[in-house]
Amino acid sequence: MKGKNVLTVLLLVFVIASLGYVAFGELGSRASAPAPEKTSAPAAPAKPAALAATVAPVRAAAPTPVTAAVTQEPKTPAPLPERAPEAAKGAKAEAPAAGKHFVAYYLHGKARCVSCTTIEELTKNALDTHFADAQKSGLLEVRIINVETLENRHYIQDYQITNQSVILSEVQNGKEVRWKNLKQVWRLLRDEKAFDDYIRTETDAFLKGDEAGSVKR
Amino acid sequence: MSALWFGVATAFWLGLLTAVSPCPLATNIAAVSFLARRVAHPRQVFLAGILYTLGRVLTYVVLGVLLATSVLSAPGVSAVLQFTVSKLLGPILVLVGMILLGLLSLPSFGGGTSEALTRRAEDMGLFGALLLGVMFSLAFCPVSAALFFGSLLPLAVNAGSGLLLPAVYGVATGLPVLVFALLIAFGVKSLSGIFGRITQIELWARRITGGIFIGVGLYKTLQDIFGLFV
């Protein structure tokens, strides 16, 4: 009987501690997060039709307020867009502000699965193998980002993602001008060779300015 | 017409892939044990299996319709389900496991005979299967999110079927669990007939179910909340 009571108390403590961890984690990151990024105006107009067709067909019928916000075009030259802060930071750190550079994102959540870590690994391998020079020169930057943290959640709306994704982004003068979701990574993850070819050809074409399948800002 | 049949077949296949993928395996094991715990009553197991599947169908249909008509935004819904709802699943499973093991008891409201209470508990058991179907299908993990949001939804939108394809997908996600529950229930029933110890077997089935729920709940909590078992 005593053992049963001890087990009950232990499990209840575990449940309460877990829920407390979730609640306080959320409150803590809210408190430490920067000002909401969604309020800032984007630097360039988006193309909802292209976005809906390329990224999420489910959004084709009527853009949500978030998409509508992205389509607003500022009348005056916009400052560095807060909607792509990582890209902006990357531009500052590794490329001249006036220049053009590219960012390859792997966006994931806190819970990782075997498929998720495989996609991350294969993507990094392909980029390190075929684009080592571009990375050294600062032309291409690889970023692995946990979009579950509050400060990174804007990526979910920025790139309209519903799961772990590989995104290519072009940044000019500190502003993101276009991006592309490499959606075939989930289909190809069990075929290393095909996956490697896919990342190589897509990244190569994107770096050369091929706009097929890209969404312009 | 053939395009629609192709869509239906694909939705069914995607549902099966979701059900057997390693990611939701833990919850599927919990679901099987929950349905099969009343091994002495194969009819109830069958009914609970159907209600569990119906719970899944209901969830995917509601999500499918709301997303296909753009009432909700797919990225927003996916984020909430993956980052918030799935986190609650672990602690909830631990609590349900504790109830099944008798470590916690549900409060009873009002009087009533023991017979009425038993009937109510039975009703809760069947309703619980429906609830479990809804809860498990709402707790998206990366793989199921990729299959539902990345493959099924675009398919449903293109086919103009926000209702039928998610429903077929839902049936397929519940099918393996239903089949396993029936096999276990009828298998144990025939075994118990030999040994004539059905009550004892059911008592142990209930304990095993409680243990599995607590185990799966602890695993999901450590994985989804504390980020272990990468």
Interface residues (C-beta under 8 A of the other chain):
Chain A: K4 L7 T8 L11 L12 F14 V15 S18 L19 Y21 V22 A56 P57 V58 R59 A60 A61 A62 P63 T64 V66 T67 H108 G109 K110 A111 R112 C113 V114 S115 C116 T117 V147 E148 R153 I156 Q157 Q160 I161 T162 N163 Q164 K183 W186
Chain B: P22 C23 L67 A68 T69 S70 S73 A74 P75 G76 S78 A79 Q82 F83 S86 K87 L88 G90 P91 V94 L95 M98 L103 L104 C141 P142 V143 A145 A146 F149 G150 L153 P154 V157 N158 I214 L218 T221 Q223 D224 I225 F226 G227 V230
